[in-house]
């Protein structure tokens, strides 16, 4: 058990490095977006002062910059979403495996306790049911044979 815990921590370390990298990238993108926003506000203020062509140029450049920023952040969002979905799937699988193991341990302990008390288990009950069916068939066959033999004796 000790080695499996160790391997889990190692795997988390690798994932955490890529998580940190993504977080740092996302943080940098957000900081750049904030600076762009502030620059845009400043440019808007200047444009109102200076008017006309300068304002139109800034709008065009802003649109280009916004498109590039959205593309960059959009890719990172999809990457992060994929990582989250993978992690959720792994957690579900681990929980399911743990639950299955717990259920098996419980079944084994109950079976052992019933055996200690002399109560037959499922396999023993199934075997007994088969044996009762076989005996019932044998009794019916003997009973049918006796009924067929009884009228012959009366006729003789």
Buried (B, 14 or more C-beta within 10 A) or exposed (E): EEEEEEEEEEEEEEBEEEBEEBEEBBEEBEEBBEEBEEEBEEBBEEBEEEEEEEBEEBBEEBEEBBEEBEEBBEEBEEBBEEBEEEEEEEEEEEEEEEEEEEEEEEEEEEBEEEEEEEEEEEEEEEEEEEEEEEEEEEEEEEEEEEEEEEEEEEEE
